[in-house]
Amino acid sequence: MDNISVEENPDYLNIKANIDKNGDEPVANVVVDLKRDVNNLKVKVSLSAEIGGELKEIYPIKDFNPCVGEVEDELVKFALEQIEKYGNLTIACPLKAGHYVVQNFKIDDDAKAAKSFGSGRFQVGISADTMDKGEEIKALAMKFAFHS
Protein backbone atom coordinates (compact mmCIF):
# COMPACT_ATOMS: atom_id res chain seq x y z
CA MET A 1 0.00 0.00 0.00
CA ASP A 2 1.25 3.43 -0.87
CA ASN A 3 -1.17 5.80 0.83
CA ILE A 4 -4.57 6.13 2.40
CA SER A 5 -6.94 9.10 2.54
CA VAL A 6 -10.06 9.51 4.63
CA GLU A 7 -12.99 11.92 4.74
CA GLU A 8 -15.30 11.41 7.70
CA ASN A 9 -18.53 12.86 9.00
CA PRO A 10 -17.62 13.75 12.61
CA ASP A 11 -21.28 13.55 13.67
CA TYR A 12 -21.14 9.80 13.00
CA LEU A 13 -17.56 8.67 13.42
CA ASN A 14 -13.92 9.51 13.90
CA ILE A 15 -11.26 7.68 11.91
CA LYS A 16 -7.51 7.54 12.20
CA ALA A 17 -5.81 5.76 9.32
CA ASN A 18 -2.18 5.48 8.32
CA ILE A 19 0.31 3.36 6.40
CA ASP A 20 3.19 1.88 8.42
CA LYS A 21 5.92 -0.62 7.72
CA ASN A 22 5.79 -4.14 9.14
CA GLY A 23 9.32 -5.20 8.30
CA ASP A 24 9.70 -4.34 4.62
CA GLU A 25 5.99 -4.55 3.95
CA PRO A 26 3.57 -1.59 4.02
CA VAL A 27 0.47 -2.19 6.13
CA ALA A 28 -2.62 -0.12 6.93
CA ASN A 29 -3.82 0.65 10.44
CA VAL A 30 -7.35 1.99 10.85
CA VAL A 31 -9.11 3.00 14.07
CA VAL A 32 -12.82 3.83 13.89
CA ASP A 33 -14.85 5.29 16.73
CA LEU A 34 -18.48 4.91 15.66
CA LYS A 35 -20.56 7.42 17.63
CA ARG A 36 -24.02 5.97 16.99
CA ASP A 37 -25.69 2.76 15.93
CA VAL A 38 -26.21 2.39 12.18
CA ASN A 39 -29.15 0.35 10.90
CA ASN A 40 -29.07 1.40 7.26
CA LEU A 41 -25.86 1.58 5.27
CA LYS A 42 -25.31 2.15 1.56
CA VAL A 43 -21.80 1.20 0.50
CA LYS A 44 -20.06 1.89 -2.80
CA VAL A 45 -16.73 0.32 -3.69
CA SER A 46 -14.68 0.94 -6.82
CA LEU A 47 -11.39 -0.33 -8.18
CA SER A 48 -9.36 1.97 -10.41
CA ALA A 49 -6.08 1.44 -12.25
CA GLU A 50 -3.56 3.92 -13.54
CA ILE A 51 -3.79 3.85 -17.33
CA GLY A 52 -1.84 6.38 -19.38
CA GLY A 53 -1.00 8.34 -16.23
CA GLU A 54 -4.65 8.68 -15.14
CA LEU A 55 -6.77 6.68 -12.71
CA LYS A 56 -9.63 4.96 -14.55
CA GLU A 57 -12.31 2.82 -12.97
CA ILE A 58 -11.75 -0.74 -14.15
CA TYR A 59 -14.13 -2.63 -11.91
CA PRO A 60 -17.33 -0.81 -11.02
CA ILE A 61 -19.26 -2.39 -8.18
CA LYS A 62 -22.96 -1.86 -7.75
CA ASP A 63 -23.91 -0.01 -4.55
CA PHE A 64 -25.04 -2.40 -1.87
CA ASN A 65 -26.75 -2.24 1.51
CA PRO A 66 -25.47 -5.01 3.81
CA CYS A 67 -28.36 -4.25 6.18
CA VAL A 68 -30.94 -5.56 3.71
CA GLY A 69 -29.11 -8.34 1.89
CA GLU A 70 -25.93 -10.28 1.45
CA VAL A 71 -22.92 -8.90 -0.34
CA GLU A 72 -22.88 -10.53 -3.79
CA ASP A 73 -19.76 -9.09 -5.40
CA GLU A 74 -16.77 -11.44 -5.17
CA LEU A 75 -14.20 -8.63 -4.90
CA VAL A 76 -16.09 -7.06 -1.98
CA LYS A 77 -16.41 -10.45 -0.26
CA PHE A 78 -12.65 -10.92 -0.69
CA ALA A 79 -11.90 -7.47 0.76
CA LEU A 80 -14.16 -8.06 3.77
CA GLU A 81 -12.54 -11.44 4.45
CA GLN A 82 -9.12 -9.77 4.32
CA ILE A 83 -10.18 -6.95 6.67
CA GLU A 84 -11.74 -9.33 9.21
CA LYS A 85 -8.40 -11.17 9.51
CA TYR A 86 -6.78 -8.06 11.00
CA GLY A 87 -9.31 -6.68 13.46
CA ASN A 88 -12.90 -6.33 14.60
CA LEU A 89 -14.20 -4.05 11.82
CA THR A 90 -17.27 -5.40 10.06
CA ILE A 91 -20.20 -4.12 8.02
CA ALA A 92 -22.69 -6.57 9.51
CA CYS A 93 -25.83 -4.68 10.52
CA PRO A 94 -26.79 -3.24 12.78
CA LEU A 95 -23.42 -1.62 13.37
CA LYS A 96 -23.20 -0.79 17.04
CA ALA A 97 -21.57 2.38 18.29
CA GLY A 98 -18.11 1.47 19.51
CA HIS A 99 -14.39 1.21 18.90
CA TYR A 100 -13.23 -0.74 15.83
CA VAL A 101 -9.65 -1.48 14.84
CA VAL A 102 -7.86 -2.98 11.84
CA GLN A 103 -4.14 -3.46 12.51
CA ASN A 104 -1.34 -4.39 10.13
CA PHE A 105 -3.78 -4.91 7.23
CA LYS A 106 -2.21 -6.10 4.01
CA ILE A 107 -3.58 -7.82 0.96
CA ASP A 108 -2.62 -11.48 1.09
CA ASP A 109 -0.33 -11.98 -1.91
CA ASP A 110 -1.42 -15.61 -2.20
CA ALA A 111 -5.10 -14.75 -2.55
CA LYS A 112 -6.59 -15.45 -5.95
CA ALA A 113 -8.28 -12.03 -6.15
CA ALA A 114 -5.01 -10.22 -5.43
CA LYS A 115 -3.25 -12.14 -8.21
CA SER A 116 -5.97 -11.18 -10.69
CA PHE A 117 -5.00 -7.48 -10.46
CA GLY A 118 -1.82 -8.00 -12.45
CA SER A 119 0.91 -5.41 -12.11
CA GLY A 120 0.49 -1.66 -11.92
CA ARG A 121 -0.85 1.11 -9.68
CA PHE A 122 -4.36 0.75 -8.28
CA GLN A 123 -6.80 2.56 -6.02
CA VAL A 124 -9.72 1.16 -4.06
CA GLY A 125 -12.40 3.69 -3.16
CA ILE A 126 -14.98 3.07 -0.44
CA SER A 127 -17.84 5.34 0.52
CA ALA A 128 -20.58 4.73 3.05
CA ASP A 129 -23.81 6.65 3.47
CA THR A 130 -26.52 6.25 6.10
CA MET A 131 -30.05 7.54 6.50
CA ASP A 132 -31.03 10.01 9.21
CA LYS A 133 -34.63 11.22 9.42
CA GLY A 134 -35.18 10.28 5.77
CA GLU A 135 -32.07 12.11 4.58
CA GLU A 136 -29.06 10.35 3.06
CA ILE A 137 -25.91 11.39 4.94
CA LYS A 138 -22.33 10.74 3.78
CA ALA A 139 -20.57 9.08 6.69
CA LEU A 140 -17.27 8.06 5.15
CA ALA A 141 -15.10 8.21 2.05
CA MET A 142 -11.80 6.33 2.02
CA LYS A 143 -9.20 5.59 -0.67
CA PHE A 144 -6.33 3.11 -0.59
CA ALA A 145 -3.61 3.37 -3.24
CA PHE A 146 -1.33 0.40 -3.89
CA HIS A 147 0.82 -1.20 -6.54
CA SER A 148 1.40 -4.82 -7.43
Buried (B, 14 or more C-beta within 10 A) or exposed (E): BEBBEBEBBEEBBEBEBEBEEEEEEBBBBBBBBBEBEBEBBBBBBBBBBBEEEEBEEBBEBEEBBBBEEEBEEEBBEBBBEBBBEBBEBEBEBEBEEEEBBBBEBBBEEEEEBBEEBEEEBBBBBBBBBBBBEEEEEBBBBBBBBBEE
